[in-house]
């Protein structure tokens, strides 16, 4: 094996969590504590439906706060103050996306660098504010109640969150004194590395999930050519990097857009090539680089990094139907 096998989430644990909350929490007066991770925008729209760049100060809310990942949350477009508890640096960022994991606040590259994050995930405290970074009065809040989309006996006690007061309709200039990004329209390149990092360790949720034995998916081939062109179809799974080099010889992070290709189609000749992958269920697409081989994947199937998988689907699904081609 050249990398860790795919980790498949059980739908009964991760997918069917109900959103019918029994206890109200006023988010205007609540200070949340979350783990953090950074991610590239890669030209994809966030869960809020808007496009952001890596230079924008934006965040993705933990899934238990965001609500229904398939809809635009009432918190989209609002602002939060985020503090790195390791160094007390604070920034004001805009809500533009959602994390697929409870308890995980995702940060754009600019937000991560502004908080002086290195390659180690850190704990952040955050709360809703207005565009100028001032706390929102709780007397102007609006209560949102999410109805369940699925049923499950796994969870009984849940929470309703109250949205902050509407932020101004026109964009206000950020006035945080902790950090301000340099004026630029250029996206950060993938050559950026944390300042004092020799090894990479990524935080993963402590909640234990039961996994089942992996079975290679049945796939079909379309328009195959000896030169590696054409359109292929199969299934996408995801796996954690674990600091281990792939078959192409390099180590990557869980949120890099990378892919392990099935052995039948990658005898080693496709290292560093790019593939365009589309989720045939929702039409979402991502461009990822081949850096590894998946011995357990069937012909036409791909094993994606966590970041690439979440760009076209939800990690709680475990497996996605895809079509792809070399880009």
N, C-alpha and C positions, 0 to 999 in steps of 0.2 A: 504493500500500500504506500502511495506517495503522499497522502494527506489523510486527515481524519475522515471517517465515513460520514455520510449525511445523518443529521439528527432530525428525526421526524416527530413532530408534535402531535399528541392525541387530541382529536377534535373535541372529545367530551370534556377535556380539561381546559383547553385554551380558547376554543371557538365559541362554546355555548354559554359563556359567562353572561348572565342577564344584566340589563342596564336599568332595571326597575328599582331605583334607590329608595331606601326606607328612612335614611337619616340625612337631614339638610345641613350643608356646610356653606357659610357665606365666604366665597372666595375672596371678596374684597378685604376681609380681615384675617385671612388664613395665610400663614407662612408655610410653604410646602418644602419638604426635604426629599431630594431625588438624587440618584446616581446619574452620571452624564456620559455621553459618547458624541463624537463629531462625525459629520458625513458630508460628502460632496453633493451639490445640487444636480450636476450633470445634465442641465437643460430640461429637467423633468418638473412638472407642476407638483406642488405639495398637496397634502390632503385637503387644504383649504381652497385648492383650485387655482392658485396664483403661482407665477414663476418668480423665483429668486435667484440671485447669483451667489457664488461663494464669498463675495466681498460684502454681502448684506448681513446686518445683525438680525438674524432670525432664529427662531427655535421651533422644535416640535414638542408638543405637550405629551406627557405620559398618557397612555391610552385610557386609564381610569378617569382622568380629568377631561380629556378631549371628548369622550363619548363615542358615538357611532362612527367607526373609521370609514364607513362607506358614504358618509354625508358631511356637509360643511358644518363644522361646530359653531355654536354662538360665540365662542371665544376667538374665532379666526379674526385677524386684524387688530386684536387688542395687544397691549404691551405688558411686559413683565420686567421686573428688576431681578437679575440673577447674580448671586454672590458665590464666589469660589471660597468655600469654608477653609481651605488650606492657606490662602493668602489675603482673604477679605477684599479682593478686588470685585467691584460691582459694575455691571453694564445694564443698559435698558435695551431690550430687544423686542421684536415684533413676532407674534404668533402666526406662523405660516404653514405649519405642518403638524403631524402627529407621529409619536413613537408607537411601534407595534407592541411595546412591552410595558406592563404596569411598572411604575416606579422609576422609569428611565426618561430623563429629559435630554432630547437630542439637540445639538448645537451646530450651526453652520461653521465653516472654517474660520470666518472672521470673528464670530462670537467666541469660539474656542481659544483663538489666539489672543483676543482681547482680555480674556480671563486668565491668561498665562497658563493655559493647560498644556501639560507635556504629554507624553505617550501613555501616561497612567490615568485611568478614569478617576475623577474626583467627585466628592459629594458637594452638591449645590443647594443653597436655600433660595427660594424664589417666591414672589408674590405679584399679583396683578397691580398695575399702576396705569396712569394715563401716559400720553406720548411724551410728556416732559419729565417722566420719572417720579412723579408724585403719587402717593397712595390714593386710591379711589375711595371716596366716602361710601360707606356701606348703605347709607340711606337712599342712594340712587341706583341700587342694584336691581336686576331683573332675575327672577327665578326661572330656570329651565329644568323641565322634568323629562327624562328620557324613558320611553316605553321599551320593554324588552323586545328584541328581534328573534330570540330563541329561548327555549326553556331548558332548565337544568336543575338537578337536585344537588349539584356540587356546591353552590353558594346560596346562602340565606340572607346574610346581613350585607347591605350595600349602601351607597352614599349618593345623594343628589348634590350637585355643585351649583352655586349661584353665580351667574356671569357678572363681570365688572360692568360699570357704566360705560355706555358707548363712547369710544374715542372719537376725536375730531374727524370730520369727513375729509379734510385736507391734511396732508402729511406735515407734521410739525418737526422742527429741527431737534435732534437729540441734544440734551444739555448735560449729560453725564460727565463728571470731571475725572472719571477714572481712566477712560480710554476712548479715543475716537479714531476710526479707520481713516487711512490716507485716501484722498480723492483718487479714484481709479475706476476704470471700466474693465480692467484686465482681470480675468479669473486667476486665482492662485494655481500654480502648476503643481503637478504631483511630485516635484522634486523637493518640496518642503518637508523637512523632518524636524521633530522636536529637538530642543537644544541639548539636553543632557540625557540622551537615551541610548543605551547599548542593547537592551533587550526589550521586547514588547510583550506586555501582559494586558489583556483586555478583560474588563469586568463582564461577568455574565450573571443573570438573575440567580439568586440562591434557591428559589423555589424548585423543588425536585419534580421533574416530569417523567412519567413512565414512557419508555420507548419500546417499539416493537421491532422485530427482526426486519432488516431491510430486504426488499425483494426487487430485483431489477425490473424496471417498468417495460411494458411491451410498447414498441415504437414502430413507426412506419417511416419509410424513406420516400422522398419526392425529388425527382429531377436530379439524381446523383450524377456527378461527373468526376473523372479521374483527377481533375485539377483542384478539387475541393470546393467548387462553386455549387450553385443550386440552392434550393430551399429544402430544409429538413424539418421534421416534426417529431416530437417525443414528449418527455416529461422533465420538469425542472425540480430538483431538490436543493437543499442548502447544507453547508457544513461550516464548522468553526475552524479557523486557521491554526490556533494553538501554538503559534510561534514556530511552526515547522515549515521548512522549505518545500515547495511543490516539485513536481518532476522536471520543471523547467529551471530549477535551481535557485529561486529567490523566495524570500519570506514576505508575506503581505498581511495586512490587517483585515479584520472582519468587515470593515466598512469600505474597503477598496472594491471597485467594480471589476471583479475577476471571475474566472470560470474554470472548472476542471472538465475536460472533454472526455467522452467515452473512449475506451482503449481502441475500439475498432476504427474510429475516425481520427485518432491522434497517436500515431506511432512515434511522435516526437517532432514531426515536421511542421506542426502548426503552432509551436511555441511563439508567443508574443503577437500572434495575429489577433485581430478583433472580430467579434461576432455581434450581430444585431439580433436581440432576442425579444419576442413578442408573446405576451400572455394572451392566448386565444380566447380566454373567457371575458377579459375586460379591455383588450386592445392596448394596454400599457406596454411600453417598449423600453429597453435599456441596451446600451452598447458596453460590452465588457471584453477584457483581454484574456486570452488563453494562457494560463501559467501552470497548469497541472493536468493530471490524468485521473479519471475515475474508473477503476477496474470493475466496479459493481454496476455501472450504468449500462443500459442497453443501447443499441445503435440508434443515434439520433437524440439521445437524452444527455442533459448537462447537469453538472453539480455546481451551484452558484455560491458565491460568498453571501453572508447575511445581508450586506448592503445592497448587492445586485438583486437578490431575491425580494427584499422589501420594496425595491424600486418598481417592481411590476406586480407585486401581490402582498400577502400578509404571511409572516412567518408561522402564524398559528395554523395555516392551511397545510403546511408540510410539503405538499406536492402540487405543482401547477402544470396545466397543459400548455405547451409552447410550440411555436414554430421559429426557426432561426436560419440565418445565412451568414456567410463570411462577409464582413464589412470592409 
